[in-house]
Amino acid sequence: MSTFLFRIGRWSFAHRRIVLAIWLLVAVVAIGAATASGGKTNDNFTIPGTESQRATNLLSERVPELSGGQTQLVFAAEGDGRIVDTRQRDAIETSVQNLKAVPQVAVATDPFHGGAVSPDGTIGLGSVQYSVQPGSVDASTLEDVQKAVEPAQAAGVHVAYSGSVFPGWNAAPSETPEIVGVIVALIILLITFGSLIAAGMPIITAILGILITIMSVTALAAVVDVATASTTVAIMLGLSCGIDYGLFVLYRHRNHVLRGMDPQDSAALSVGTAGGAVVFAALTVIIALCGLSVVGIPFLAVMGVSAAGAVLVAMLIALTLLPAMLGFAGPHIVRFPGRPRRLHARLERTAHTAATAPEEHRGARWGAFIVRHRVPVLILGVLLLGLLALPATHMRLGLPSGSSQPTSNTQRQAYDLITEGFGVGANGPLLIVADHVTDKSQTDQLVAALGTLPDVAAVQPLTMANDVSVIQVTPGSGPNDEATTSLVHRIRGDRAAIEGDTGATILVGGNTASNIDVSAKLSSALPVFLIVVVGLAFLLLTFAFRTFLVPLKSVLGFLLSILAAFGAQVAVFQWGWGQHLFNIEPAETVSFLPIIMLAIIFGLSSDYEVFVVSRIKEDYTRTGEARAAVVRGMSHSARVVTAAALIMFSIFVAFMFTSDATIKAIGFSFAIGVLLDAFVVRLTLVPAVMAIAGGRIWSHPRWFRRLPDPDIEGKRLEHAHGS
């Protein structure tokens, strides 16, 4: 493989104009496809195989007016007024009449005809039912909804929104995180290379890769449902991996040139050596992301494939476009700023030391420290990660509700007002969809049976049509409370007793039940996902390093770092330790976050494993000195892995500057996971374990000799070219 990559690097360097033209053409085609397709991301989620999805499907078939998106409007009198007063009531009823005329609105109800007014007459609930799914409700429709309620607002009534879709529910994402991440990455690269040309190269290639990926995902959104979060995750990974992969190849290249190698030979050799590690690292990430398909939830599968596509593009660019850019740069890749003279001398001295005497760098000193104190380092590192992992034992999964939003958010305001006027359970009512109902007496019998269950605050029939009766059950507990989950399971478990002799069959649906089903499905899929992804990656790493112990160590290190990251996430977001620091509200862990973290952090941890261990193996293969190889391998890899991890960390942290609580949780979890895995596991525990194991870490069965050697370190290639 290293020889093949060497040829790709040499050809790309020599034919740089053609390579650049090809990638620019790919970008133009992707932009054209996205523009022509008119694709847009949406949040029309389906959860195949769940009862709540079957309830939704039945409603779509028989009672379509209840199967689309819904906005819940909370009318609250301001000051000492009441919504039941004549002026306020007339204004609210006028607003509801306006809502009925809004395009895509199927049904609009006011608080007075629905009996949804609080006992003190200050708060009322209205609703808007749309004829289409939430993701298909036009932005202009939501703007018209806001205009429609202006009479109520003019009469001194505060209007707050919640539901599956509402004004402001899907605000356009800010570009701030990407800009901040790129700026911080550029600063780190400037410190690493001391040259604007070298620092800017991975940034430029990564941005081009992101452009191609996002345009491709947009075009894909024209034919399949692509969740809005898919583009965020793809940008996170595409940008961070794109910069990191470019960094690994560029770092090798510049060191070769500083040692006097011809730039074209250097670029080819760097792609043939560091490029091999890039390929195996990227394949591990891609396997982990595509493994999301085994969960059985379409939006997660699409999210995984989108992110995997971003990583694939980043890998291909690092192997082709980057050496082409190195061809344009030529000898300028090792040029440093001429002034001030003292800075020039310092940067040049640091770069030459890294290239010709890496044993004098901090990485070598850190490696020597770990080897010398390997046992206490291992014990302390494991204890630290174990301590951080403790909160993970209290993880509770759920999907975001209004309670997790800041108080300035309309969804949070609606949640608090509903809780004040009608009880917390009114924020997450359940829909009981009863089939084979032909008579009102059947509905009455079902209502009576449901009303006897514990934690049921109210039961109300909504409609009956086409042999289907829809009943709303209001729990006494909140949407994400364990008591509500228990109620859903109790209704399903006592289905036969509730149906009695009515002849009806019931299904439990609605947003709350759907969220519960999603969490349960994700929890049950975690073990399968972990086995499949870790198993495939274990085989890949075994093939790469030709030993069982290295991939086993990698997997165990990953489990430690991911559990510690889970624990930190629970403490900060679920327990609320970061409430004031990050402007968040304590809430359950987003149900799909653990499985996405498993996929992404495992892939990224394998990146650093490959880059650290491949340099150690490279030295051990040449010298046969196991512990000395750890020190020398660390001297070559610590600096570049540190820079790569800090870039990843900064990009993920930048996404915490958004207003979306879910994106904040994702950004924090990825950032802390990368930080722990790179610095505690890969740059500390891994060399400690390898120093303890010595040469035994590289032992393998004899039959391994029959397998092809991928030469991931490129040792044969470097030997052939005298490097």
Beta strands, then each sheet from edge to edge (+ up, - down):
strand 1: 70-77
strand 2: 105-109
strand 3: 123-130
strand 4: 157-163
strand 5: 397-398
strand 6: 430-435
strand 7: 456-465
strand 8: 468-475
strand 9: 505-509
strand 10: 589-590
sheet 1: 2+ 3- 1+ 4-
sheet 2: 5+ 10+
sheet 3: 7+ 8- 6+ 9-
end
